[in-house]
Amino acid sequence: MPCRRRGHILTMTYDTDFAAIMAAIDCTADMIRADLGVITEKLPELRRQALADPRRRNRDAKRYALGGALTVLGFERIDPIAITGLLGNPRRMLTWLVDARAVIGDAPLADLVDAVFEHADRYDWCRQWGVHIDWLHGKALYDAAVTSFVTSGRTGANERWRRDTITADQEQLISRICTWRQITEPKVTTRGEAFDWIYAAGGNPTWWGPPATPADWID
């Protein structure tokens, strides 16, 4: 017997027998289970957004404020990833800034950092450190967007989640990886496309550990 839905009302032909009634009940149960499945899938994401959104706004506001302060001081011309690596190594940073000041004299901090980064080996080392530091902060996003799916085995080409719209976390990860690798962001719109791109591009093992310190830099 055909089972169809009109609003929330299940319609059946008038001439029914016991088997037809049982089939209708089974059909109704399937519809309810399907609706509950959709609600169950959406609820965790809605809860996550509700909890994370205020904190995310606060963090973003602080980042913008800090970035604004550095911009006022002339740092807009300097690679922020390299600055992160330099600030992440205060002992070496102070040594290099003293060296720079001895060469160019009393100067704004941004000019001193520029002088440090004129040494290509120092710039490259600081940038690698900056990528490593940023990666450690982004690892939780990577685990949520990639590792959890790999572990669960739900990475098949026909998984339903692949057709959903790309998530904010995926967009952030893609943006970070492109910044680290200094490449153009790809045009991806679905979660599946984003997952495949991040999985292929984001698992660079060199990001997991800090760069080695050249022997002639060791005191």
N, C-alpha and C positions, 0 to 999 in steps of 0.2 A: 504494500500500500504506500503510495507516495506520501512523504512528510514535508510539509511546507510551513513557513512562518509568516504571519501577518501581524506586525508589531510584536507583542509578547503572547499572542493567541495562537495556539496550535489548532488548525482546522483539519477535520477529517470528514470523510463521506458519511452520510447518515447511516448507511447500511454497513455496520461493522460487526465483526465477531470478536471473540476473545483474543485470538491471535493478532488481529489488527490493532486492538486496544493496547496489547503488550508492545507491539512494534512502535506505536505512537509514544508510549511512555519511554521506551529506549531512545527514541529520536529526541524527545524533549530533554532527557538526561544528557545526551551528547551535546545539545545546544548549550545547556547550562555549563557543562564542563568546559566547552570552548570559550564561553564568555569569561568564566573564572580564570582560565589560563591567560587570557589577554590582560585582565586586571592584575593578576599575580606578577606577570612580566613587567608591567608598567610601574607598579607600586614601589619596588626597590629603587628604581631610577628617580622617581618623583621624590622619594624620601631623601635620597642622596643629594639631589639638587637643592631641596629645601634646607638641608643642614649645611651644605657646603657654600651656598651662595653668599650669605652674609660674611663668612670668614674670607671667602675669595675676594669679595669687594674690598674688605679691609686690607688684605695683603696687597691687592693691586694698587690701592690708594697709597700705601707706604712705598711701594716700588716706584710709582710715578713721582712721589715727593722726593725720594732719594735720587732718582734719575734727573729730576729738575735741578736739584742742588748741584749735581756733577756737571750738568749742562751750563749752569751759570758760571761755574769755575773753568769752563773751556774744554770739558772732556768730550763734547759731542763729536769731535774729530777723531777720537781714539776708539779702537776696537773694544767694545764692552766685554767680550769674552776674554781678551788678553788682560784687561784691567782686573777681571775676576780672579784670574790666575795669579796676577801680581799681588793683589790684596790677600790672596790665600796663602802667601808665603812672606809674612811680614819681615822676617830676619833678612832674607835676601833682598826684599824690596827696599828696606832701609839702607842696606849696603850700597845698592845700585843708585839710589837717590842721592846719597852722599857723594858718590863718584860723579854723578851728573852735575851736581851743584859745584863741584870742584872745577868742572870744565866750563860750564856756562854762567856760573856765578849765581847770585840771588835771583830767583825767577819764580813765576807762578808754578804751582804743583803740576798742572797739566803740561807745562813746558818741560819740566824735569822728567815726567813720565815719557813724553815724546822722545827725549834724549836717551832714556833707557831703551826704548823700543827701536831706536835707530840701529841697535845691534841686532841683526836678524836672528842670531841664535837665542838671544834673550826673549825676543818677541815670540818666536816659535815655541819656546819652552813654556812661556807664560800662557800662550793660547791653548796649548795642550792641557795645561793644568786647569785652565778655565773651563774647557770642555769636560774634563773629568769631574770637576766640582759640580757643574750644572747637571751632568748625567746622574750623579748620585742623588741629586734632588729630584730628578725626573724618573728615577728608577721605579718608584711606586706607580706612576702613571703607566710605564712600560709593562710592569707586571700585570696591572689591571686590564690593559688593552691588548696584550699579546700573550704573556706567559700563562695567564689563567686559562685562556682558550686552548693553548697548546697542551697544557696539562690535562684539560678535560676531554681532549680529543674531538672537540666540536669545531674543527677547522675545515670540514669538507666543503666542496664547491657548492653543494645544494642546501647548506644550512640557511634557515630562514632569516637569521639575524644579518646575514651578509647584504640583504636588500635594503635594510634600514638606513636612514640618513646618518652620515658621519657624525660622531659625537664631538663634544667640545674638547674632551681629553685627547681624542685622536688628532684633532686639529692642532692642539697645543704641542703634542709630541712631534708632529710633522714639521711644524714651524721651528721647533728647537733643533731637530736633526738637520734641517736645511741650513740653519744658522751655523751649527757646528761644522758642517761639511762645506759651507759657503756655496750652496747650489740653489737653483730656483725651485720654489715649491711646486709639487705636482698638482695637477687638476684631478682630484678625486672627490667623489660625492657620496659614495656609499660606505658603510662600515666594512664591508668585505674588501673593497679596493684599498681603503685606508689600512686595514689589518695587514694585507699582503705587502703593501709598501713599507710599513713600519717594521714588519718582521724581517724583510729583506735588507732594509737600510739601517735599522736601529740596533742591531745586535753586534755592533763593532766591538770586539774584545778589548781594543786599545783604550776604550773609554772607562773600563772598569778599574783600571789602575792608573796611578799618576805616572807622568813621564820620568824616565831615569835622569838623575842629575849628572851632568858631565863631570868627569874625574877632575878636571882642572878648576871646577867651581867648589869642590869640597875643601872646607877649611881644615 
